[in-house]
Every structure is written in C-alpha cells, then in structure tokens.
Amino acid sequence: MFDPGCVQCSRLHDFLLDVKEKYPEYHARPVAPFGAENPELLIVGLAPGMHGANATGRPFTGDYAGILLYQALYDFGYSNKAQSESSSDDLQLNNCRITNAVKCLPPQNKPTGEEIRTCNQFLSVELGQLPEHAIILALGNIAHQAVLKAYQLKLNSAIFGHNVVHELPDGRLLVDSYHCSRYNVQTKRLTKEMFDDVFSNIARLMHERRNGSAKNTTI
C-alpha cells in the first residue's frame, strides 16, 4: 500500500528535503496515486516532475507532461475536465487511476535501478488490487519494465513498443505508449493522434474483454 511517509531511498529523501527548503509551498513528498479505487484502466508513469506532481501532489498535474494525458482522458470519458491544474480543483477520474513507477521526485528526473526496485513494492500492491480484466497503460519503457518487475517477469519477456499490447500471466493487459513528456511531444515522437490511437485501442480492448471476445498471447 502507498506510504506517504516513505523514506526508504535516502538519496530521494535527501533531495526532497532540499527541494522543500527551496520551494516551501511544494508538496515535495511521495506522490499518491490518483483516481478511481477499482479502475479498469491503470496508467503508470515514471516519476513526479519537479514543478508538476512534486509541486502539486497529484500525478501529471502542473507540468507539460499532463497536458496531453488529461486531454486524452477527457476525450475518452475518463475525466470530467480536460485540464488538471491543482490537487484542489474538482477534477475527477472515472474508471481510471494514475500512478508512477517511482513515487518521489528523482534528481534530474532519473531514478536509479535500486530506487525503482525499492518502490516496486508499492506498484506490485496496486496491480494486485486491480480487477481481473483491467488494462495497464505504461507511459515509457521504465514504466513498462516496472510493471514486468512487479509481476516478477524477465524484462525480455515483453519488449516495449508504442501501442503494443501484451497479455500478462493473470490475464490483465499491458499496453505501451511513448511517454507524454515535453521532449517527446515537441519532437513529435508522440503526437496527439498517436496518443489518441493508444486510447482508441484500449477502448476496443475493453469492449472485447467485457464481451469475452479478446484474443491475446500471454507472456
């Protein structure tokens, strides 16, 4: 279960103390998952951004990475608003939850392998609480690998690829997307059309699974 007071990673804890001193108004603590309690869709990002989730306390809120994500969530019926501005607004997610592979802001946005492994215990619990037919959307390769680690799978058992679908051993689906970061969007590695295609694919998969017609290959 998520621990808002977790200090297991000393490097991250020390960094957050420094950030809090520089930005006293920032959240600067582990960032809790946000959204529905028993969602059919769980979105896994990398880690909080310095002036985004780390500042606001809500995943993908307050920085560029959230622009494309929350617009897509609104367009596909998962959110009541197209913009996530602060943790005190009235935005609500429907049938969707957002979390991160690493719950604390890492220096230079780069968690170490050990930090990812330490935080994986929380992701593992989150995944275990999902409905049996749930779909997991991994934003980027690190999030993709974190999901595999949480399932105790070898990293080469499912290769990351944009809009590629993998069936996990328990029957849940893992869908990959390039991360909706400023860099990926501005370089057009990820466009709105590409991101919409991912969510359209997820909608199709959900429909098939609800009707018992899904056909995938288990990892």
C-alpha positions, 0 to 999 in steps of 0.5 A: 500500500502507498506510504506517504511517509516513505523514506526508504531511498535516502538519496530521494529523501535527501533531495526532497528535503532540499527541494522543500527548503527551496520551494516551501509551498511544494508538496515535495513528498511521495506522490499518491496515486490518483483516481478511481479505487477499482479502475479498469484502466491503470496508467503508470508513469515514471516519476513526479516532475519537479514543478508538476506532481512534486509541486502539486501532489497529484500525478501529471498535474502542473507540468507539460507532461499532463497536458496531453494525458488529461486531454486524452482522458477527457476525450475518452470519458475518463475525466470530467475536465480536460485540464488538471491544474491543482490537487484542489480543483474538482477534477475527477477520474472515472474508471481510471487511476494514475500512478508512477513507477517511482513515487518521489521526485528523482534528481534530474528526473532519473531514478536509479535501478535500486530506487525503482526496485525499492518502490516496486513494492508499492506498484506490485500492491496496486496491480494486485488490487486491480480487477481481473480484466483491467488494462495497464497503460505504461507511459515509457519503457521504465514504466513498462519494465516496472510493471514486468518487475512487479509481476516478477517477469524477465524484462525480455519477456515483453519488449516495449513498443508504442501501442503494443499490447501484451497479455500478462500471466493473470490475464490483465493487459499491458499496453505501451505508449511513448511517454507524454513528456515535453521532449517527446511531444515537441519532437513529435515522437508522440503526437496527439493522434498517436496518443489518441490511437493508444486510447482508441485501442484500449477502448476496443480492448475493453469492449472485447474483454467485457464481451469475452471476445479478446484474443491475446498471447500471454507472456 
